[in-house]
Structures are given as structure tokens and as C-alpha cells.
Amino acid sequence: MKNLFKVLLSAMITAFCLMPANAFQFPDVASDHWAAKQIEILTDKGVIVGYPDGTFKPDDNVTRAEFASMAIKALGQEHTKVAQPVTFTDITPEYWAYDSIQKALYFDLISSEKDGSLFRPDDSVSRAEATTVAVNALTTEQISEAKAREVLSKKYADADSLPADFIIPAGKSEILNMIVVMPGSDKPKLEPTRPATRAEVAAILYNMMEEAKLNPNAKLAEAMRKKTGEGYVIPEATVQGSVGTIPAGVVIPVKITKYVSTQSSKPGDMYIASVPQNYITRDKFILVYENSNLKGQLLDVRSGKWFVRNGVLVLENALIETSNDQVTEFSATGELHKDRNWFMKIVRATLKGEKLDATPEDVIYMRLLKPLRVDLTNGWIYE
């Protein structure tokens, strides 16, 4: 079992190191395609993905379930936890997009009249539905139906025939310059009931994502707030927007949860540790949450022998498991030392033979080998 754990850990570390960056290379999306910019940006962010054959299929439709998943990713809320889910008769907790749909409900992007209603996950999302979700993600100025009709009728040929529940969302979207229509018509149409294409969805989500950075709705604003708390201050940490960075070389405390010793442990033995308290910035923004799990191996173990040498115990950390259930690279190393009074220092200097061990709950200090970038709103570590 111990050897199997070592193999799995090694494989995970290799996978993280070899993971390629996203590349924008869809052969069916020309560089001058009207939505090329939005498709590229959302692809790089992992909001939308291509097909196994490498294409994007910009004119294909998007299901309601797919759109809910994309919207939540675009808003950066895929790691939010929903305490009280809504029950639908046509999806179960095992459905692939169940969590995303529940998050879309929680953040008021979509609505449900009551438990037990239909969600219709496999229906194509309409242009009206996609636009309404984008507007619902925002804090907007209230407008009347008359005002909405006024701003829409100046530009869109079908403004007078819109469904009643779409008039105000469409008006708000137009005021915010978020309406998406394919170019090429002097008097474009909103076409609210037509299924939205993948290219249109990319453009709608991009507009929503950018506007939500400035004016998110109340629930999103709270979720997007950088979290603060008490803990171990890392003075070298920097903050840019909602991203905090712990630079390489910073020394951090970790708490050992398994006994290790120069006298009984061996190089290559696995160890488990934890974050003893929140790692925070000078302004108390939480970088890494308390009790996040750390995993690594003993890099160098040499037993202490009288009149020969002091013991050596070097730990090499590889992975971290966060409170978001994220497992990612956390590269750090530390050497165990023990503080001694002046008398014992003399004894150790003359007789040698220091024996080192760390018992559960002992705190040791490790040096971070690679920078760590963290989303300060939810604790997600950028890989």
C-alpha cells in the first residue's frame, strides 16, 4: 500500500508538471470571426471547451444545462457550495450539471417557481434565456416596460413582438450595451425564441463576465468579496485584484500529523501534514485556509549517532488538498531542527549525535519552492 501511494503521488506530480496550457486553435473559427475574441478568452479561462475532434462548432446550439455550467464558470463560482438545493423532477443529484444548476439558482441567475418543477436540461437555451441570465447576474438600474420598449424599438426590427417577460431584461441589456446580434443587418432582430449558437453564447457570457466585475448582483458580490481572517501573516504576499500571491522562498509553518524520526523513518516515506492556521496577507486576506492537508515525502533521513553525526531529516512537500476539495501542487521543503539551550548546544557541538523527531501537532517550517497564486474570494489555487 505504501509503494502504491508513492506511485500515485509521483504520477500526480508528473501530471501537474506536464499539463499543457490552453491554446486557441479551433480550425472552424477564423481569426476574423465576429466572436473570435470572446471564444478565445473564454476558452483560455476554461469556461467553454471545444469538441474531441478539435473543432468549436460556433453555429451549434447549447443546452440549458450546458449554459448553466458555463455561466457559473464565467462568474468564477464553480467552487461555491449550495446548502439547500431545489428539487427538479427531470434532474437528480447524479446529473452531470446538477451542481451548476443549483448554483445558478442560488445566485438568482435563473428561477424556479417551486420544488418539483421541470428544468428541461437538454432543451436548447434560447437567446432570451441566455440574455436574461446575463442581466440577472448584475445589479442594474430599474426601468419600466415603457422605457425598455423605447430603447429597443430604436434599433431592433422585432422589438414590438417580444415575449412580455423578456422586454425589461432586453431593455436593460441594451442600455448596458450587452445585446449580442450577429453583424450584417441595418435593422437587426433580437430573435428571443431562437436557440442561441455557441458563438452567441460565448459573446453573451463574455459581456456578463466583464460587467459582473463592476456590478455583480448582491449574492455574487458577497461571493466575490475577498475573504479575511486571523492567522499567520505572510508579509511578502502580494495582492492584485482578487488574486493573492505567495512568492517562492517564503517560509511557512506546517503541522505534522504523522510521527517521523531520524531513527525510524526512511527516505521516500510519505508524510501528511496540515496548515496550522490561516496563511494571510498583511491586510488579513486569507491565502490558504487552516487545516488544508499537505502531502509529501521524506527527502533525506540520516540517523543521529553519538560521536559520529547529528541526525538529518528533510521533508519535501508535493501536494495540498484545500477546503474546496482541490488537490494541486504545493512545492516546499523543510529541514527539521530543534532549539536547544546553551548547555545542550555545547554537548551537541562536542559529542554530536543529535536525534530528530516530530510528533503529531509539532510545527515545522518549510520554504516554498514555487509561487502560489490564490483566488482570495474562494481559496481556489491557480494551477
CORHU-V442146 format. One record per residue. N is the residue number from 1. RES is the residue in three letters. OMEGA is omega in whole degrees, -180 to 180 (* if undefined). BURIAL is # if it has 24 or more other C-alpha atoms within 12 Angstrom, else .. D_CENTER is the distance of its C-alpha to the mean C-alpha in whole Angstrom. Layout:
n->{N	N}
res->{RES	RES}
omega->{OMEGA	OMEGA}
burial->{BURIAL	BURIAL}
d_center->{D_CENTER	D_CENTER}
This chain:
n->{1	2	3	4	5	6	7	8	9	10	11	12	13	14	15	16	17	18	19	20	21	22	23	24	25	26	27	28	29	30	31	32	33	34	35	36	37	38	39	40	41	42	43	44	45	46	47	48	49	50	51	52	53	54	55	56	57	58	59	60	61	62	63	64	65	66	67	68	69	70	71	72	73	74	75	76	77	78	79	80	81	82	83	84	85	86	87	88	89	90	91	92	93	94	95	96	97	98	99	100	101	102	103	104	105	106	107	108	109	110	111	112	113	114	115	116	117	118	119	120	121	122	123	124	125	126	127	128	129	130	131	132	133	134	135	136	137	138	139	140	141	142	143	144	145	146	147	148	149	150	151	152	153	154	155	156	157	158	159	160	161	162	163	164	165	166	167	168	169	170	171	172	173	174	175	176	177	178	179	180	181	182	183	184	185	186	187	188	189	190	191	192	193	194	195	196	197	198	199	200	201	202	203	204	205	206	207	208	209	210	211	212	213	214	215	216	217	218	219	220	221	222	223	224	225	226	227	228	229	230	231	232	233	234	235	236	237	238	239	240	241	242	243	244	245	246	247	248	249	250	251	252	253	254	255	256	257	258	259	260	261	262	263	264	265	266	267	268	269	270	271	272	273	274	275	276	277	278	279	280	281	282	283	284	285	286	287	288	289	290	291	292	293	294	295	296	297	298	299	300	301	302	303	304	305	306	307	308	309	310	311	312	313	314	315	316	317	318	319	320	321	322	323	324	325	326	327	328	329	330	331	332	333	334	335	336	337	338	339	340	341	342	343	344	345	346	347	348	349	350	351	352	353	354	355	356	357	358	359	360	361	362	363	364	365	366	367	368	369	370	371	372	373	374	375	376	377	378	379	380	381	382	383}
res->{MET	LYS	ASN	LEU	PHE	LYS	VAL	LEU	LEU	SER	ALA	MET	ILE	THR	ALA	PHE	CYS	LEU	MET	PRO	ALA	ASN	ALA	PHE	GLN	PHE	PRO	ASP	VAL	ALA	SER	ASP	HIS	TRP	ALA	ALA	LYS	GLN	ILE	GLU	ILE	LEU	THR	ASP	LYS	GLY	VAL	ILE	VAL	GLY	TYR	PRO	ASP	GLY	THR	PHE	LYS	PRO	ASP	ASP	ASN	VAL	THR	ARG	ALA	GLU	PHE	ALA	SER	MET	ALA	ILE	LYS	ALA	LEU	GLY	GLN	GLU	HIS	THR	LYS	VAL	ALA	GLN	PRO	VAL	THR	PHE	THR	ASP	ILE	THR	PRO	GLU	TYR	TRP	ALA	TYR	ASP	SER	ILE	GLN	LYS	ALA	LEU	TYR	PHE	ASP	LEU	ILE	SER	SER	GLU	LYS	ASP	GLY	SER	LEU	PHE	ARG	PRO	ASP	ASP	SER	VAL	SER	ARG	ALA	GLU	ALA	THR	THR	VAL	ALA	VAL	ASN	ALA	LEU	THR	THR	GLU	GLN	ILE	SER	GLU	ALA	LYS	ALA	ARG	GLU	VAL	LEU	SER	LYS	LYS	TYR	ALA	ASP	ALA	ASP	SER	LEU	PRO	ALA	ASP	PHE	ILE	ILE	PRO	ALA	GLY	LYS	SER	GLU	ILE	LEU	ASN	MET	ILE	VAL	VAL	MET	PRO	GLY	SER	ASP	LYS	PRO	LYS	LEU	GLU	PRO	THR	ARG	PRO	ALA	THR	ARG	ALA	GLU	VAL	ALA	ALA	ILE	LEU	TYR	ASN	MET	MET	GLU	GLU	ALA	LYS	LEU	ASN	PRO	ASN	ALA	LYS	LEU	ALA	GLU	ALA	MET	ARG	LYS	LYS	THR	GLY	GLU	GLY	TYR	VAL	ILE	PRO	GLU	ALA	THR	VAL	GLN	GLY	SER	VAL	GLY	THR	ILE	PRO	ALA	GLY	VAL	VAL	ILE	PRO	VAL	LYS	ILE	THR	LYS	TYR	VAL	SER	THR	GLN	SER	SER	LYS	PRO	GLY	ASP	MET	TYR	ILE	ALA	SER	VAL	PRO	GLN	ASN	TYR	ILE	THR	ARG	ASP	LYS	PHE	ILE	LEU	VAL	TYR	GLU	ASN	SER	ASN	LEU	LYS	GLY	GLN	LEU	LEU	ASP	VAL	ARG	SER	GLY	LYS	TRP	PHE	VAL	ARG	ASN	GLY	VAL	LEU	VAL	LEU	GLU	ASN	ALA	LEU	ILE	GLU	THR	SER	ASN	ASP	GLN	VAL	THR	GLU	PHE	SER	ALA	THR	GLY	GLU	LEU	HIS	LYS	ASP	ARG	ASN	TRP	PHE	MET	LYS	ILE	VAL	ARG	ALA	THR	LEU	LYS	GLY	GLU	LYS	LEU	ASP	ALA	THR	PRO	GLU	ASP	VAL	ILE	TYR	MET	ARG	LEU	LEU	LYS	PRO	LEU	ARG	VAL	ASP	LEU	THR	ASN	GLY	TRP	ILE	TYR	GLU}
omega->{-180	179	179	179	179	180	-179	180	179	180	180	180	179	-180	179	-176	-175	-177	-177	175	176	178	180	-175	178	-178	-179	174	-179	-179	179	175	-174	-180	-176	-179	-178	179	-180	-177	-178	175	179	-180	180	180	178	-179	177	180	-178	-180	177	-180	178	-178	-174	-177	177	179	-179	178	179	178	179	-178	177	179	180	-178	-180	178	-180	-180	178	-175	-179	-179	177	177	-180	-174	-175	-178	176	-178	173	-179	-176	171	179	178	180	-178	-171	-177	-176	-178	-180	179	178	179	177	176	-178	-178	175	176	176	-179	176	-177	-178	174	176	179	179	173	-178	-173	-175	175	176	177	-179	177	178	-180	-179	180	180	177	-179	180	-179	180	-170	165	-174	175	180	177	179	177	180	179	180	179	-178	-177	-178	-175	180	-170	-170	-174	-177	-177	-177	-177	-179	173	-174	-176	-180	-174	-178	176	179	179	178	-180	178	179	180	-179	-177	180	180	172	179	-176	174	-179	178	180	-175	177	177	178	-172	-175	-180	176	178	177	179	177	178	178	178	-179	179	-180	179	178	179	-177	-179	-179	-180	176	-177	-173	178	175	-170	-178	178	179	178	-179	-178	179	177	-175	-179	178	178	177	-178	-175	174	-174	-176	-178	179	179	175	-175	179	-177	175	-179	171	-176	175	179	179	179	-176	177	172	-178	180	178	179	-178	174	-175	176	-175	-176	180	-179	176	-179	176	180	175	176	178	178	176	-172	176	180	166	-175	175	176	-179	175	171	-176	178	178	-174	176	177	169	-175	178	-179	179	-179	176	-174	-177	178	175	-175	176	-179	-180	178	-178	-178	168	178	177	179	-177	-180	177	-180	-177	-170	173	173	-172	178	176	-175	176	174	-177	-176	175	-171	-178	177	180	178	-177	175	175	176	180	173	-173	-179	-178	176	178	180	-178	-179	-177	-177	-178	174	-180	175	-175	173	177	180	177	-178	175	179	174	-177	-177	180	-180	-176	179	178	178	180	-171	171	-175	178	-175	177	-179	-180	179	-177	*}
burial->{.	.	.	.	.	.	.	.	#	.	.	.	#	.	.	.	.	.	.	.	.	.	.	#	.	#	.	.	#	.	.	.	.	.	#	#	.	#	#	#	#	#	#	.	#	#	#	#	#	#	.	.	.	.	.	#	#	#	.	.	#	#	#	#	#	#	#	#	#	#	#	#	#	#	#	#	#	#	#	#	.	.	.	.	#	#	.	#	.	.	#	.	.	.	.	.	#	#	#	#	#	#	#	#	#	#	#	#	#	#	#	.	.	.	.	.	.	.	#	.	#	.	.	#	#	#	#	#	#	#	#	#	#	#	#	#	#	#	#	#	.	.	.	.	#	.	.	#	#	.	#	#	#	.	#	#	.	.	#	#	.	#	.	.	.	#	#	#	#	#	#	#	#	#	#	#	.	#	#	#	#	#	.	.	.	.	.	.	#	#	#	#	.	.	#	#	#	#	#	#	#	#	#	#	#	#	#	#	#	#	#	#	#	.	#	#	#	.	#	#	.	.	#	#	#	#	#	.	.	.	#	#	#	#	.	.	#	#	#	.	.	#	#	#	#	#	#	.	.	#	#	#	#	#	#	#	#	#	#	#	#	#	.	.	#	.	#	#	#	#	#	#	#	#	#	#	#	#	#	#	#	.	#	#	#	#	#	#	#	#	#	#	#	#	#	#	#	#	#	#	#	#	#	#	.	.	.	.	.	#	#	#	#	#	#	#	#	#	#	#	#	#	#	#	.	#	#	#	#	#	#	#	#	#	#	#	#	.	.	.	.	.	.	.	.	.	.	#	.	.	.	.	#	#	#	#	#	#	.	.	.	.	#	#	#	#	#	#	.	.	#	#	#	#	#	#	#	#	#	#	#	.	#}
d_center->{32	31	31	29	26	27	27	24	22	24	22	19	19	21	18	16	19	20	17	18	16	16	19	21	24	25	28	29	27	29	29	31	29	29	25	24	22	20	19	19	16	14	15	14	10	10	11	15	16	20	22	24	27	25	25	23	26	26	29	27	26	23	23	22	20	18	18	16	14	13	14	11	8	11	10	6	7	7	6	9	12	16	19	22	21	24	26	27	30	28	25	24	21	22	21	18	17	18	15	14	17	17	14	16	19	18	17	20	19	22	24	27	30	30	29	31	30	29	26	27	24	26	28	27	25	28	27	28	26	23	24	25	21	20	23	22	18	20	23	26	30	32	34	37	38	41	39	36	39	40	37	37	40	41	39	38	41	40	39	42	41	37	36	37	33	32	34	32	29	30	32	29	27	30	31	27	28	25	28	27	30	31	34	37	39	41	41	37	36	33	34	32	33	32	29	27	26	23	24	24	21	19	21	21	17	17	20	18	15	17	19	17	16	19	20	18	20	20	17	15	16	16	12	12	14	14	14	18	20	22	22	23	23	22	24	23	19	19	17	16	15	12	11	13	15	17	19	21	24	23	25	23	24	23	25	27	27	30	33	34	37	39	42	40	36	36	34	31	31	28	27	24	23	21	20	23	21	18	18	18	19	23	22	20	17	15	13	13	15	18	19	16	18	19	21	23	27	30	31	34	37	40	42	44	48	51	53	50	47	44	41	38	35	32	28	25	22	20	17	14	13	11	12	9	11	9	12	11	14	16	19	22	25	28	32	33	36	38	40	44	46	49	51	49	48	51	52	49	50	53	53	49	48	44	43	39	37	34	34	31	30	31	29	29	27	25	25	21	22	19	17	14	11	9	7	10	9	7	8	5	7	7	9}
